[in-house]
Amino acid sequence: MTHDEPHDDVTGDRMNWLRAGVLGANDGIVSTASLVVGVAGATTDKAQILIAGLAGLFAGAMSMASGEYVSVSSQRDAERALLAKERQELKEMPEEELKELADIYQEKGLDPETAHEVAQQLTQHDALAAHAEAELGIDPDELTDPWGAAIASFISFTVGALLPLAAIILSPTSLRVPITVVAAVATLALTGYVSARLSGAPPKRAIVRNVVGGLIAMGVTYGIGSLVGQSIG
């Protein structure tokens, strides 16, 4: 049993990273496709579309990375503060903390004697780890990594953004918008399916939500781009 729990924790961490990666790619697809389609509605100049797309790609990727870094850093600071408090409580009132841990296991279904024995053995082995896991749901050796989150967000957003950017740049002028929309819809359907599978949710709802949201975003920006292009022209 003791060998299975760490494995489950690692699996959970990996699932969270995968989920975050899928969401980052999804954002890259929607924001970049909407941007380049909007610009294509205003102009047929490939250079202008490419410049706007690249600017949007790097701005979005940096925004995602910095936002993720700040968010995960805040989470890590909170985890460290909770661990410091738990460490102090274990030092100042070990008996009360032992009883608290035993009560937790008793609430999970163990009889009082067994719960006390389990709490005592876990405390002797690694008091902080035992209390942090049971009371706080934190593994002191596996705190969240803000740099890893930032890099993963940057990469996933960039990968997602490259597809609509490539689609609109490589397509013939008359087919740029429809090909980009089709490519974006296909990849949004894929990211919706993957995110649903990772979370155990029904894939159909996630796919529809992704595709409809992307179509609305692209439709709105294309309409705005067309109006701006006509007014300027």
PAPA-689286 format. One line per field, with one value per atom (N, C-alpha, C, O): x, y, z; atom name; chain. Coordinates in steps of 0.05 Angstrom, whole numbers. Layout:
east: X:...
north: Y:...
up: Z:...
atomo: CA:...
cadena: A:...
//
This chain:
east: 16:0:17:11:39:56:70:79:73:86:67:75:41:21:15:11:15:6:24:14:51:68:65:65:61:56:31:30:10:-15:-11:-23:5:10:24:17:45:59:41:42:24:5:-13:-19:-23:-40:-27:-39:-1:14:17:14:23:26:0:0:-22:-48:-54:-65:-46:-50:-34:-44:-9:8:-4:-4:-13:-25:-50:-54:-66:-90:-84:-96:-64:-55:-44:-48:-29:-18:-40:-38:-60:-83:-97:-104:-101:-115:-98:-109:-72:-54:-55:-56:-54:-56:-83:-84:-104:-130:-131:-143:-120:-119:-103:-110:-81:-64:-79:-77:-95:-110:-131:-133:-147:-170:-160:-170:-141:-133:-118:-123:-101:-86:-103:-102:-120:-139:-157:-162:-167:-185:-170:-181:-146:-130:-124:-130:-114:-106:-130:-129:-152:-177:-187:-197:-186:-194:-178:-188:-151:-134:-139:-139:-144:-149:-175:-179:-194:-218:-214:-230:-192:-186:-166:-167:-149:-129:-122:-124:-112:-102:-72:-60:-59:-30:-19:-23:-4:6:26:26:42:62:48:57:27:13:0:0:-12:-24:-3:-8:20:42:52:56:57:67:47:55:21:1:0:-3:1:0:23:20:47:71:71:78:62:60:40:45:17:-3:7:1:22:32:51:48:71:90:78:85:60:47:30:30:15:-2:14:7:36:52:65:66:75:88:67:73:44:22:14:11:12:5:26:21:52:74:76:79:74:77:53:57:29:6:8:1:17:20:42:39:63:85:75:81:61:51:31:32:13:-7:5:-2:23:35:55:57:68:85:69:77:45:28:19:18:13:5:28:24:52:76:81:89:78:82:62:69:37:17:23:20:33:40:63:63:83:106:97:107:79:69:54:57:38:23:42:38:62:82:98:103:105:119:102:112:76:58:55:55:53:50:76:75:99:124:126:136:117:118:99:105:75:56:66:62:80:91:113:116:127:148:137:147:116:106:85:83:69:48:46:26:66:66:43:33:35:14:-13:-28:-18:-43:-44:-65:-21:-19:-22:-35:-11:-15:-44:-54:-58:-87:-102:-121:-95:-109:-106:-125:-81:-77:-93:-104:-93:-109:-138:-152:-148:-176:-183:-205:-164:-169:-172:-190:-155:-157:-181:-192:-189:-213:-238:-257:-238:-260:-261:-282:-238:-237:-247:-249:-252:-264:-248:-258:-224:-209:-220:-230:-217:-226:-205:-182:-212:-194:-167:-147:-165:-139:-121:-98:-133:-118:-109:-87:-128:-122:-99:-82:-98:-77:-50:-29:-51:-27:-16:8:-34:-25:-13:8:-26:-17:10:28:14:39:62:84:57:78:85:109:66:71:86:104:79:93:122:139:127:154:171:195:158:172:179:202:158:162:137:117:140:117:106:82:124:114:100:78:111:99:72:53:70:45:23:1:30:10:3:-20:23:18:0:-18:4:-13:-41:-60:-44:-70:-86:-110:-73:-88:-90:-110:-69:-67:-68:-73:-64:-63:-39:-40:-16:8:31:33:46:70:94:100:108:130:152:167:155:176:167:184:142:132:115:92:128:114:111:128:92:87:111:124:117:141:132:121:135:126:140:128:167:181:172:170:168:158:131:126:114:87:89:74:106:109:120:109:140:151:131:129:117:97:75:66:66:46:55:41:80:92:93:85:103:106:79:75:60:34:19:6:20:7:19:5:46:60:53:48:52:46:17:12:-1:-29:-32:-47:-16:-18:-6:-15:14:27:9:13:-10:-26:-44:-42:-60:-76:-58:-65:-35:-17:-6:-5:2:12:-10:-5:-34:-56:-62:-67:-63:-71:-48:-53:-23:-1:4:11:0:6:-17:-14:-41:-64:-66:-56:-79:-84:-101:-117:-97:-111:-141:-153:-153:-183:-193:-216:-175:-183:-171:-175:-158:-144:-163:-158:-185:-203:-216:-215:-229:-242:-223:-230:-199:-180:-171:-168:-166:-158:-180:-175:-205:-227:-230:-234:-228:-230:-207:-212:-183:-160:-164:-158:-173:-177:-199:-196:-221:-243:-234:-241:-219:-209:-192:-195:-173:-156:-170:-164:-190:-206:-222:-226:-232:-246:-228:-236:-203:-183:-176:-176:-171:-164:-188:-185:-212:-236:-239:-245:-233:-235:-214:-220:-189:-167:-172:-168:-181:-186:-209:-208:-229:-251:-241:-248:-224:-213:-196:-197:-181:-163:-179:-171:-202:-218:-240:-254:-243:-264:-292:-312:-294:-320:-329:-313:-355:-365:-351:-352:-339:-324:-342:-333:-367:-384:-388:-386:-394:-399:-374:-376:-351:-326:-319:-310:-324:-318:-336:-327:-362:-381:-374:-375:-368:-362:-337:-336:-317:-292:-297:-288:-311:-315:-333:-327:-355:-373:-359:-362:-344:-330:-310:-308:-295:-276:-289:-279:-311:-326:-337:-335:-347:-357:-334:-337:-312:-289:-279:-274:-276:-267:-287:-279:-312:-333:-334:-336:-332:-332:-308:-311:-284:-261:-260:-251:-270:-271:-290:-284:-312:-332:-320:-324:-306:-294:-272:-271:-256:-235:-246:-235:-267:-280:-290:-287:-303:-314:-292:-294:-270:-248:-234:-227:-231:-219:-235:-224:-262:-279:-278:-278:-278:-278:-252:-251:-230:-203:-200:-190:-210:-207:-225:-225
north: -24:0:25:45:24:47:53:76:32:37:48:62:43:52:81:95:92:120:140:158:138:157:155:176:131:127:142:155:140:154:184:198:195:223:233:253:217:225:225:243:204:203:227:238:234:258:283:300:286:310:311:332:288:287:293:306:283:289:318:329:332:361:376:395:367:380:376:394:351:346:363:373:365:381:410:423:420:448:452:473:432:434:435:450:418:418:445:455:456:482:504:522:503:523:521:542:497:493:504:516:498:507:538:549:551:580:591:610:577:585:583:601:562:558:580:593:584:602:631:645:640:668:674:695:656:661:659:675:639:636:660:670:669:692:717:733:720:743:744:764:722:722:722:734:710:711:740:750:753:781:799:816:795:811:804:822:779:771:783:786:789:802:831:843:842:870:874:894:854:856:829:809:829:804:803:785:824:825:804:804:784:762:771:760:791:801:812:807:828:839:818:819:798:776:761:754:755:741:757:745:782:799:799:796:803:803:776:775:755:728:722:711:729:724:741:732:766:784:772:772:763:751:725:720:710:685:690:678:707:712:727:721:746:760:741:742:724:705:685:678:675:655:667:654:691:705:711:708:719:724:699:699:677:652:643:634:646:637:654:643:680:697:694:694:691:686:660:659:639:613:614:602:629:631:645:636:667:682:665:664:652:635:612:608:598:575:583:569:606:617:623:618:635:641:616:614:595:569:557:547:559:548:563:550:589:605:597:595:592:584:556:552:538:512:513:499:530:532:544:536:563:575:555:554:538:518:497:488:490:470:482:468:508:520:521:516:526:526:498:495:478:451:442:428:450:443:455:442:480:493:480:477:472:459:432:424:417:391:395:378:417:422:430:422:447:459:441:441:426:409:382:377:366:340:321:307:322:304:311:294:337:347:340:333:343:337:307:299:291:262:254:238:266:260:270:257:293:304:285:280:274:255:229:219:220:196:200:183:224:230:230:222:239:240:211:206:193:165:151:133:160:149:157:142:182:192:177:176:167:152:123:109:115:89:70:48:78:60:62:82:39:41:57:60:68:86:75:89:49:37:35:42:26:24:51:55:70:97:110:123:105:116:102:115:76:61:71:75:74:83:111:117:129:156:157:172:140:139:129:140:108:97:117:120:130:149:173:184:182:204:198:215:173:165:164:169:156:153:181:186:198:225:241:241:255:269:290:292:306:328:317:327:297:286:274:277:260:247:267:264:288:309:326:333:332:349:335:348:309:294:291:295:284:278:303:304:324:349:369:382:371:392:383:398:357:346:355:358:359:369:348:337:343:327:346:360:348:367:364:383:340:335:340:338:347:350:376:376:399:424:433:425:449:458:474:489:471:484:507:501:532:554:556:563:550:552:530:535:507:485:491:486:503:511:532:531:552:574:564:571:547:536:518:520:502:484:501:494:522:539:553:555:563:577:558:565:534:514:506:505:499:489:511:505:536:557:561:564:560:564:542:547:517:495:498:494:506:509:532:530:554:577:573:586:555:552:541:547:524:511:531:532:548:567:587:597:594:613:601:614:576:562:559:562:552:548:573:571:596:620:630:643:626:635:617:627:592:573:569:557:578:574:595:617:588:608:630:627:654:678:674:682:663:660:640:640:622:600:603:585:626:629:626:610:640:640:613:602:602:576:554:537:553:532:536:516:560:566:558:547:565:558:528:518:514:484:472:454:482:472:478:461:502:509:492:482:488:472:443:431:432:404:401:382:420:418:424:413:442:448:423:418:409:384:364:350:363:344:352:335:378:386:383:376:387:382:353:347:335:307:298:283:308:300:311:296:336:347:331:327:323:308:280:271:268:241:243:225:265:268:273:264:286:292:272:274:254:233:243:231:266:278:267:257:270:262:279:303:266:281:299:320:291:306:334:353:338:364:382:405:371:386:394:416:376:382:404:423:402:422:449:469:449:475:487:512:471:482:493:515:477:485:510:528:510:533:558:579:556:580:590:614:572:580:593:613:582:593:621:638:624:651:671:693:664:682:689:713:669:675:691:708:685:700:729:746:734:762:777:800:766:781:784:804:764:767:790:806:791:812:839:858:842:867:875:898:855:860:869:887:856:864:892:907:899:927:947:968:941:960:962:984:940:940:956:971:954:969:999:1015:1005:1034:1047:1071:1033:1044:1045:1065:1024:1023:1044:1047
up: 0:0:0:-13:15:17:-9:-14:-27:-52:-73:-92:-70:-89:-87:-107:-62:-58:-72:-85:-69:-83:-113:-127:-123:-152:-161:-182:-144:-151:-150:-167:-132:-130:-155:-167:-164:-188:-212:-229:-214:-236:-236:-257:-212:-210:-219:-232:-211:-220:-250:-262:-262:-291:-305:-326:-294:-306:-305:-324:-283:-281:-302:-314:-306:-326:-354:-370:-359:-385:-390:-412:-369:-371:-377:-394:-362:-366:-394:-407:-404:-431:-452:-471:-449:-468:-468:-489:-444:-442:-454:-467:-450:-462:-493:-506:-503:-532:-543:-564:-528:-536:-538:-556:-518:-518:-542:-555:-548:-570:-597:-614:-600:-624:-627:-648:-606:-608:-612:-629:-595:-596:-623:-635:-631:-656:-681:-699:-681:-704:-706:-728:-684:-684:-694:-709:-684:-692:-722:-735:-733:-761:-779:-801:-771:-787:-787:-808:-764:-763:-781:-795:-780:-798:-827:-844:-833:-860:-870:-894:-852:-859:-868:-882:-858:-864:-887:-901:-892:-913:-924:-911:-949:-961:-961:-972:-950:-949:-930:-906:-942:-926:-905:-883:-911:-892:-867:-844:-871:-848:-831:-806:-844:-830:-813:-790:-826:-812:-788:-767:-792:-770:-747:-724:-753:-732:-718:-694:-734:-722:-704:-682:-713:-696:-671:-649:-674:-651:-631:-606:-641:-623:-610:-587:-626:-615:-591:-570:-595:-574:-551:-527:-556:-535:-518:-493:-532:-517:-501:-479:-514:-500:-475:-454:-478:-455:-433:-409:-441:-422:-407:-383:-422:-409:-390:-368:-398:-382:-356:-334:-359:-336:-317:-292:-328:-311:-296:-272:-309:-296:-275:-253:-281:-261:-236:-213:-239:-216:-200:-176:-214:-201:-185:-162:-198:-185:-163:-143:-166:-145:-120:-98:-124:-102:-88:-63:-104:-92:-76:-55:-87:-74:-48:-28:-48:-24:-2:21:-11:8:20:44:3:13:32:53:27:45:71:93:71:96:112:137:99:114:126:148:111:121:145:164:143:165:190:212:187:210:222:246:204:213:228:248:217:230:258:276:261:287:306:330:297:314:323:346:306:313:334:352:333:352:379:400:379:404:418:442:403:415:401:387:403:389:397:380:423:431:418:410:418:405:375:364:362:334:329:309:347:344:346:331:366:369:345:336:334:311:287:272:283:261:265:247:290:296:291:281:298:294:264:256:247:219:208:192:217:208:219:207:243:255:239:235:230:213:186:174:177:152:155:135:180:184:202:207:211:228:257:265:272:300:315:306:338:353:358:356:366:372:348:348:326:301:290:281:292:283:298:286:324:341:334:333:329:322:295:292:275:249:251:240:266:269:283:275:302:317:300:300:284:267:245:238:233:212:223:210:247:259:265:262:274:280:254:254:233:207:195:189:193:182:190:176:212:224:205:201:193:176:152:144:139:115:121:106:144:151:156:147:171:178:154:150:137:114:94:83:90:72:82:67:108:119:123:118:133:141:118:115:102:82:53:35:49:22:7:-17:21:9:14:36:-7:-5:-2:-22:21:24:4:-1:-7:-27:-56:-74:-60:-87:-89:-97:-81:-83:-112:-129:-118:-145:-155:-140:-181:-193:-212:-233:-204:-221:-248:-268:-248:-273:-292:-316:-282:-299:-311:-334:-294:-304:-325:-345:-321:-340:-367:-388:-366:-391:-406:-430:-391:-403:-416:-438:-403:-414:-440:-460:-439:-462:-486:-508:-481:-503:-514:-539:-496:-506:-521:-541:-511:-526:-554:-573:-555:-580:-600:-623:-591:-608:-619:-643:-601:-610:-630:-648:-626:-643:-670:-690:-672:-698:-720:-743:-712:-733:-748:-772:-735:-750:-765:-786:-753:-766:-792:-812:-791:-815:-835:-859:-826:-844:-860:-884:-847:-862:-879:-900:-872:-888:-912:-934:-909:-931:-950:-972:-943:-960:-982:-979:-1005:-1026:-1015:-996:-1026:-1015:-1013:-993:-1033:-1033:-1013:-1006:-1004:-986:-958:-941:-952:-927:-903:-884:-904:-881:-877:-855:-897:-893:-885:-867:-896:-889:-860:-845:-852:-825:-805:-784:-812:-794:-792:-769:-814:-813:-796:-780:-800:-785:-755:-738:-748:-720:-708:-685:-722:-712:-707:-687:-726:-723:-698:-683:-694:-671:-645:-624:-646:-622:-614:-590:-634:-628:-615:-597:-625:-613:-584:-567:-579:-552:-533:-510:-544:-527:-520:-497:-539:-533:-513:-494:-517:-499:-471:-451:-468:-441:-427:-403:-442:-431:-422:-400:-438:-430:-405:-388:-403:-380:-354:-332:-357:-333:-328:-308:-347:-344:-350:-343:-364:-371:-399:-414:-405:-432:-454:-453:-474:-495:-511:-519:-517:-535:-526:-541:-500:-489:-491:-499:-485:-486:-514:-519:-533:-561:-571:-584:-566:-575:-563:-577:-537:-523:-536:-540:-541:-553:-581:-588:-597:-625:-627:-642:-612:-613:-604:-616:-582:-572:-592:-596:-605:-625:-649:-660:-658:-681:-675:-692:-652:-644:-644:-654:-632:-630:-658:-664:-675:-703:-719:-734:-715:-729:-722:-739:-696:-686:-697:-707:-694:-703:-733:-743:-748:-777:-785:-803:-771:-777:-771:-786:-748:-741:-761:-770:-768:-788:-815:-827:-824:-849:-848:-867:-826:-823:-823:-836:-808:-807:-835:-843:-848:-875:-894:-911:-893:-911:-905:-923:-879:-872:-879:-887:-876:-882:-913:-924:-926:-955:-968:-993
atomo: N:CA:C:O:N:CA:C:O:N:CA:C:O:N:CA:C:O:N:CA:C:O:N:CA:C:O:N:CA:C:O:N:CA:C:O:N:CA:C:O:N:CA:C:O:N:CA:C:O:N:CA:C:O:N:CA:C:O:N:CA:C:O:N:CA:C:O:N:CA:C:O:N:CA:C:O:N:CA:C:O:N:CA:C:O:N:CA:C:O:N:CA:C:O:N:CA:C:O:N:CA:C:O:N:CA:C:O:N:CA:C:O:N:CA:C:O:N:CA:C:O:N:CA:C:O:N:CA:C:O:N:CA:C:O:N:CA:C:O:N:CA:C:O:N:CA:C:O:N:CA:C:O:N:CA:C:O:N:CA:C:O:N:CA:C:O:N:CA:C:O:N:CA:C:O:N:CA:C:O:N:CA:C:O:N:CA:C:O:N:CA:C:O:N:CA:C:O:N:CA:C:O:N:CA:C:O:N:CA:C:O:N:CA:C:O:N:CA:C:O:N:CA:C:O:N:CA:C:O:N:CA:C:O:N:CA:C:O:N:CA:C:O:N:CA:C:O:N:CA:C:O:N:CA:C:O:N:CA:C:O:N:CA:C:O:N:CA:C:O:N:CA:C:O:N:CA:C:O:N:CA:C:O:N:CA:C:O:N:CA:C:O:N:CA:C:O:N:CA:C:O:N:CA:C:O:N:CA:C:O:N:CA:C:O:N:CA:C:O:N:CA:C:O:N:CA:C:O:N:CA:C:O:N:CA:C:O:N:CA:C:O:N:CA:C:O:N:CA:C:O:N:CA:C:O:N:CA:C:O:N:CA:C:O:N:CA:C:O:N:CA:C:O:N:CA:C:O:N:CA:C:O:N:CA:C:O:N:CA:C:O:N:CA:C:O:N:CA:C:O:N:CA:C:O:N:CA:C:O:N:CA:C:O:N:CA:C:O:N:CA:C:O:N:CA:C:O:N:CA:C:O:N:CA:C:O:N:CA:C:O:N:CA:C:O:N:CA:C:O:N:CA:C:O:N:CA:C:O:N:CA:C:O:N:CA:C:O:N:CA:C:O:N:CA:C:O:N:CA:C:O:N:CA:C:O:N:CA:C:O:N:CA:C:O:N:CA:C:O:N:CA:C:O:N:CA:C:O:N:CA:C:O:N:CA:C:O:N:CA:C:O:N:CA:C:O:N:CA:C:O:N:CA:C:O:N:CA:C:O:N:CA:C:O:N:CA:C:O:N:CA:C:O:N:CA:C:O:N:CA:C:O:N:CA:C:O:N:CA:C:O:N:CA:C:O:N:CA:C:O:N:CA:C:O:N:CA:C:O:N:CA:C:O:N:CA:C:O:N:CA:C:O:N:CA:C:O:N:CA:C:O:N:CA:C:O:N:CA:C:O:N:CA:C:O:N:CA:C:O:N:CA:C:O:N:CA:C:O:N:CA:C:O:N:CA:C:O:N:CA:C:O:N:CA:C:O:N:CA:C:O:N:CA:C:O:N:CA:C:O:N:CA:C:O:N:CA:C:O:N:CA:C:O:N:CA:C:O:N:CA:C:O:N:CA:C:O:N:CA:C:O:N:CA:C:O:N:CA:C:O:N:CA:C:O:N:CA:C:O:N:CA:C:O:N:CA:C:O:N:CA:C:O:N:CA:C:O:N:CA:C:O:N:CA:C:O:N:CA:C:O:N:CA:C:O:N:CA:C:O:N:CA:C:O:N:CA:C:O:N:CA:C:O:N:CA:C:O:N:CA:C:O:N:CA:C:O:N:CA:C:O:N:CA:C:O:N:CA:C:O:N:CA:C:O:N:CA:C:O:N:CA:C:O:N:CA:C:O:N:CA:C:O:N:CA:C:O:N:CA:C:O:N:CA:C:O:N:CA:C:O:N:CA:C:O:N:CA:C:O:N:CA:C:O:N:CA:C:O:N:CA:C:O:N:CA:C:O:N:CA:C:O:N:CA:C:O:N:CA:C:O:N:CA:C:O:N:CA:C:O:N:CA:C:O:N:CA:C:O:N:CA:C:O:N:CA:C:O:N:CA:C:O:N:CA:C:O:N:CA:C:O:N:CA:C:O:N:CA:C:O:N:CA:C:O:N:CA:C:O:N:CA:C:O:N:CA:C:O:N:CA:C:O:N:CA:C:O:N:CA:C:O:N:CA:C:O:N:CA:C:O:N:CA:C:O:N:CA:C:O:N:CA:C:O:N:CA:C:O:N:CA:C:O:N:CA:C:O:N:CA:C:O:N:CA:C:O:N:CA:C:O:N:CA:C:O:N:CA:C:O:N:CA:C:O:N:CA:C:O:N:CA:C:O:N:CA:C:O:N:CA:C:O:N:CA:C:O
cadena: A:A:A:A:A:A:A:A:A:A:A:A:A:A:A:A:A:A:A:A:A:A:A:A:A:A:A:A:A:A:A:A:A:A:A:A:A:A:A:A:A:A:A:A:A:A:A:A:A:A:A:A:A:A:A:A:A:A:A:A:A:A:A:A:A:A:A:A:A:A:A:A:A:A:A:A:A:A:A:A:A:A:A:A:A:A:A:A:A:A:A:A:A:A:A:A:A:A:A:A:A:A:A:A:A:A:A:A:A:A:A:A:A:A:A:A:A:A:A:A:A:A:A:A:A:A:A:A:A:A:A:A:A:A:A:A:A:A:A:A:A:A:A:A:A:A:A:A:A:A:A:A:A:A:A:A:A:A:A:A:A:A:A:A:A:A:A:A:A:A:A:A:A:A:A:A:A:A:A:A:A:A:A:A:A:A:A:A:A:A:A:A:A:A:A:A:A:A:A:A:A:A:A:A:A:A:A:A:A:A:A:A:A:A:A:A:A:A:A:A:A:A:A:A:A:A:A:A:A:A:A:A:A:A:A:A:A:A:A:A:A:A:A:A:A:A:A:A:A:A:A:A:A:A:A:A:A:A:A:A:A:A:A:A:A:A:A:A:A:A:A:A:A:A:A:A:A:A:A:A:A:A:A:A:A:A:A:A:A:A:A:A:A:A:A:A:A:A:A:A:A:A:A:A:A:A:A:A:A:A:A:A:A:A:A:A:A:A:A:A:A:A:A:A:A:A:A:A:A:A:A:A:A:A:A:A:A:A:A:A:A:A:A:A:A:A:A:A:A:A:A:A:A:A:A:A:A:A:A:A:A:A:A:A:A:A:A:A:A:A:A:A:A:A:A:A:A:A:A:A:A:A:A:A:A:A:A:A:A:A:A:A:A:A:A:A:A:A:A:A:A:A:A:A:A:A:A:A:A:A:A:A:A:A:A:A:A:A:A:A:A:A:A:A:A:A:A:A:A:A:A:A:A:A:A:A:A:A:A:A:A:A:A:A:A:A:A:A:A:A:A:A:A:A:A:A:A:A:A:A:A:A:A:A:A:A:A:A:A:A:A:A:A:A:A:A:A:A:A:A:A:A:A:A:A:A:A:A:A:A:A:A:A:A:A:A:A:A:A:A:A:A:A:A:A:A:A:A:A:A:A:A:A:A:A:A:A:A:A:A:A:A:A:A:A:A:A:A:A:A:A:A:A:A:A:A:A:A:A:A:A:A:A:A:A:A:A:A:A:A:A:A:A:A:A:A:A:A:A:A:A:A:A:A:A:A:A:A:A:A:A:A:A:A:A:A:A:A:A:A:A:A:A:A:A:A:A:A:A:A:A:A:A:A:A:A:A:A:A:A:A:A:A:A:A:A:A:A:A:A:A:A:A:A:A:A:A:A:A:A:A:A:A:A:A:A:A:A:A:A:A:A:A:A:A:A:A:A:A:A:A:A:A:A:A:A:A:A:A:A:A:A:A:A:A:A:A:A:A:A:A:A:A:A:A:A:A:A:A:A:A:A:A:A:A:A:A:A:A:A:A:A:A:A:A:A:A:A:A:A:A:A:A:A:A:A:A:A:A:A:A:A:A:A:A:A:A:A:A:A:A:A:A:A:A:A:A:A:A:A:A:A:A:A:A:A:A:A:A:A:A:A:A:A:A:A:A:A:A:A:A:A:A:A:A:A:A:A:A:A:A:A:A:A:A:A:A:A:A:A:A:A:A:A:A:A:A:A:A:A:A:A:A:A:A:A:A:A:A:A:A:A:A:A:A:A:A:A:A:A:A:A:A:A:A:A:A:A:A:A:A:A:A:A:A:A:A:A:A:A:A:A:A:A:A:A:A:A:A:A:A:A:A:A:A:A:A:A:A:A:A:A:A:A:A:A:A:A:A:A:A:A:A:A:A:A:A:A:A:A:A:A:A:A:A:A:A:A:A:A:A:A:A:A:A:A:A:A:A:A:A:A:A:A:A:A:A:A:A:A:A:A:A:A:A:A:A:A:A:A:A:A:A:A:A:A:A:A:A:A:A:A:A:A:A:A:A:A:A:A:A:A:A:A:A:A:A:A:A:A:A:A:A:A:A:A:A:A:A:A:A:A
//
